Amino acid sequence: MINKRLLIKNLLAHNDENSFYDKKLKLNIGEREGKAKFLKHVCALSNSNPENNSYIVIGVQDEDNSIVGTDFFDDSKIQNLVNAYLSNPPLISYENIPFPHLPGNLVVGLVSIRPNHGKICSLRKNIWKYYGGSVFLRDGSISMPKVFDIQITDVNSEIVNSIEKHSHNNIELTLDGVFDFLQKRKDYNATYKVFKEYFVVCWAGKKIQAKNETFYSRVDIELINEQVKLFYSDLDQVSISLTEEQFKILEYVQLGLHDKYRFYPLEEVIIRFKDSVSYDIESKLLFEPPEFDKKTLYHIYNINSKLLERLKKKLPLDKQQTKDLKNLPSTYLLCYTLIRKFLTLNLKPSATPIFRLQLGLMGENKSGSTL
């Protein structure tokens, strides 16, 4: 099994970007330009490495290869992005790799692009300034568009295989990883579990007892064998359960009104370890919007709208308004969730009084504010 931290060090040892790996200071796929550039690099690396893996390392200074880290990036749906915009899309994964010298909230991102075995990858549709049908290849360290004489050749397999071979895990690296984690997170009851006599999972978190249930906040979970951070959160509440074959993480979101809050299941992640010295990760969205009295929500929405008007006019806030301001993001979110829920039902205006509430929340009220 490849130790991803060692793999990153071996990739960076080549000093500069080349035709089988790229490095970036950060990844921004929340904006159209960042998404387009990311897809361009994935396309180019896939076409330039038809028979071997290729990589993008995130959180590295371009000038001197110094590892500065980036924020934890939890995006198990990144494959969906690639499938939506690329023809003959390669299989890719994004992993968060911790390094001992980085703060606990920073990691190095590793995008692994699997071989496409000779299939030409291209843009499926327009995005930003790139046109649908464009084909990209790596020209040294640059991803360049190609129109004529497109040839997919295998030139990197030998060197990439050598790098990956020298990045395999061993007992010393595994033990060092466990000790590093236990030392780094000793403030939150760090512990570990061995699965299938091979996989080592370490986790830590601040325990929260709520009635008969145990939750954890400030949770940190790492798969030591590959030096991959599986989960990290400063604030969220999660429950952890495990058997001899699986490790389950159930993440909750806290919602409520008038200082009455409940934990609602948000997402479940199950890591299953197999006898074949492999594992798979399954994630499932569980969130169901809570039900609230429509009159109460309407009242809260109007309060929030008036509060925003006071902020725009730079008027002073009293004690209760200051408290309402702290709750404004979550209460507005609840109002928005209710709107989306009833929109999906395709209700007619005459069907129910709640639909009139929906229209009011969308802006047809005396305040004139809109979500």
N, C-alpha and C positions, 0 to 999 in steps of 0.2 A: 504494500500500500504506500502511495506517495505521500510524503510529508510536505504539505503545501508551503509551509514557511521555508523549508530548505529549497523547494522548487523555485520560489520567488528569488531567493538569494542567488541561485545558480543562473536564473534568467538575467538578473541584473549584472551578473559578472561579465556579461557580454558588452557591458558599458553603454551601448547605444541600441535604439530600436532597430529592428531589422524585419525581414520578411516573415518571421514566425512569431514575433511578439511585439506588442506596443505598450507604452506606459503613459499614464495620465496622472495629473495632480488630483483631479476630481472627475466624477461622472455626473452629468446633469441631464437626465432623460425626462425631467419634468417640463422642459421647454422644447419647443419644436426644433430649434437649431441644435441643441444638445442631443436630442433624439436622432436627428438626421445624421449627425457626425458619428454617433455610436454605430448606427446601422451601416454606414459607409465602411467603417473599420472592420466590422464583423464580416461584411461581404468580401472585402479585399483579403482579409486573412484566411477566410474559408477557401477562396479561389486560389490563393497562393500556396495552400497547404492541403492538397486533396487527400493525402494519405497519412497525415500526422496531426496531432493536436497543435493548436496555436493558442496564444494567450494575450490578454490585456491586463496589465497590472495597474491598479488605481491607488493613488496616495503616495506617489514618488515624484520628487523634484526632477525636472527634465535635465537641468544643468549638471548636477553632480551625483545623481542617483541616490540622494539621501532619502530615507524612508521617513516621511512626516505623518503618514496616516490619513484616514478619511473617516467620516461618520459611518456607523453600522448601517448597512443597507439591506433591509429585509424585503427582497423582491423575488418570490418564488414564481411570479408570473412573467418574468423577463422573457421566457421562451415564447409566450403569447405575442409579445411585441415583435419579435423576430419573425414569427410565423405570419403575422399580419402584413408586414411590409416587404418581405423578401420571398422571391421564388426560389425553390430548392433550398429552403433554409437549413442551416446546420443545427445540430443539437448544441445548446450552450448552457452553461451554468454560471451562477455568480456566488462566490463564497467569501466570507469575512474571515481574514487570517490575523490573529493577534500576534503582536510582537512585544517582547518583555519591556523594551524601553519606551513604549507608547503608553499614554494614559489609558485607563480602562475603557473609556468611551470611544477610543479611536482604534481602527484596524486598518489592514491593507486589503483592498478588494482584489479578487482574482477572478477574471472572466475566462473560462475554459471553452474553447470552440472545438468541437469534435470534427474528425475528418468527414468530408462529404463524398469521398470516393469518386472524383471526376465529374460530379454534377456542377454545372456552372450556376453560381448564385448571382442573382440580380435583384434590383429594386422592383417590387411588384407595382408600385404606384408612386406618384409624385409626393415628395416631402421636402419642405424648405426650398432650396435652390436646386435640388437633384430631381431629375426626371425619371418617371417610371420606365423600366427597361434598361437602365444604366447598369453596366458591369464594372466592378472595381477590382484592381489587382495591386499588390504591394510592389512598389518600385523602391527597393531599399527600405527606408524608414517612412515612406510616404504612401498613402493610399490614393492611387490614381485611377481616373476613369479610362476605360478602354473601349474603342469602337471597332477597330479592325484588328485582324490577326490575333484573335483571342485564343491563347493556348494555355491549357491547364497542365502544368508539369510538376512532378514530384522531385524537389531538390533539397528538402529540409529534413526528410524522415530520419536519416542517420544521426544528424546532430541533435534533433529533438529527442530521439530515443535514448541517446547517450545522457542528455540532461536529466530526463525522467528516471533513468536507471540510477543515477547518482543522487537522486532525491528520495529514495525509498527509506521508509522508517526503520528504526531498530529499537532494541530494548532501552538503550541509553537515552535516545531522544524521547521515547515515551515516558520514562521515569522523570527526566528533566522537565517535561511538560506538566506532569502531575504535580511535582514539587513546586514549580513556578506558580501554578494556579492556586494551590493550597496556601502558599505564602502571600500571594497578591490579594486573595479574597478571604483571609482568615477572620476579617471583621464580621463576615456574614455566614458563619458556619459552613465553610467550604467542605465538600465531601466528594466521593467518587464511587463509581460502580463499574464493574467489569462485566461485559456481555459476551457470551459465546466464547469465553476464555481468550478473547482477543481484543475486542473493542473496549476502550476506556472512555467513559463520559464523566466529566467533572462539572459540578454545579454549585452555586451559592446563591443565597437570597435572604432577605430580612423576613422573618416569619411573622405572619399576621393571623391571629386566632379570631375567627368570627363564628360565634355559636359553636356548632359541631364541625365546622369546616376550617381547613388550614390553607391560607393563601401566602404567597411570597411576593415581595416587591424588591426592586433593585436586583433583578435576577440576571445571572450570568451563567451560560451553559456552553461548554466546549467539548468537541470530540477530539481528544488528545492525539489519537493515531494520525489524523490528518492535519492537526493544528488548525481546526476550523471552529470559529465561534458560531454556534447554532442559534443562539438567542441572547439578546442583551436588552435590558430596559432599566431606565432610571426610576420610573414611577409606576408602571403598570402592575396590576395584580394578576398573578398566575397561580394555578394549582399544578402540582407535579405528582405523577404516579408512575410506577414502574413495575415490571415483571421481569422474569428471566430472559425474555425475548424482545421487550419493547420499552421505550421511554416515551411517556406521553406528557405533553404540555398543553394545558387549557388556559387560554388567555381571556381575561374578563375586562369589561369596561364598566366604570361606575357612573350610573345615571340616577337622577332623581330631582325632586322639586321640594322647596321649602325645608331644606335641611334633612329631608328623608331620602336616603340613597340606598340603592341595591346594586349588587354585582350581577351583570348580565353576561352570559357566555358570548365571546366574540369569535375566537378562532381556535381550532384544535389542531395540534401538530403531533403526529405519531411517527417515531423513528423505530423501524423494525429491523432487527439484526438477524441475519440468516446463517445457517451452518456453512454456507459456501463462502464464508469470509467476505460478505458483502452486506449492504444495508440499503434500505430505501426510506424516503421521507414522504409522508402523505399529509397534506394540509386540507382542512375543511372549514369553510366559513359557517358559523353557527348562529350569527346574530339575528335576533328577532326584535323589531322595535317594540318598546314598551307601550302600554295603553295608558293614556291620561285623559282626564275629564276635559272636554273641548272648551268649556267656558273658562276653566283655569288657564289653559294654554292661550286662549285668545286674550285673556287679561294680562298674562305675562308678556305676550308679544307686544301689546300696546305699551306696557311699562318700558320694555327694552327700546322701542321706537322713540318714545319720548326722552329716554335717557340719552340716546344717540343725538337727538336734537339739541339737548343741553350741552353735550360735549362739542358739537359743531359750533355752537354759539359761545363756547368757553364760559359757561355759567357754573357757579360753584355747586358741589354735590353735598347733600347731607349724609348722615351716617347710614341710613337705610339705602340710599341711592348708591353709596360706595360699595355696600355689600352686594346690591343687585348687579353692579358693574363687574364684580369678580365672577358672578355666575352667568353673565351675559353670553359668553361663547357656548356654554353647554345648553342653556335654555333655548337659544336661537337654533341650535342644532336639533333639539327635540321638535321644535316647530317645523323645521325644514323636513325632518324625517316623516312627520305626519302628512305633510303636503305630498311628498313623493309616494307615500303609501296609498293615498287615495287617488292620486293621478293614475297609478298602475291599475286601479280597479275600473277605470273608465266610467265613473259615475256621472250621471246627468244632474244638472242643477236642481231638478225637481225631486231627485231620488231621496235625499236625506238632508236634514239641517246641517250635518257636518260638512257637506259640500260648500255651504255658504261660509262656514268657518274657514275652509280651505281658501276660498276666494279672498276673504279678509286678510289671511296670512300672506297671500301673494301680493297684497298692496292695495286692495280696494277697501280702504278704511279711512277714517277721518284724519289720521296722522299723515297720510300721503307717503309713508315710508314703504320700501320694498325690501325683500330679502336679497 
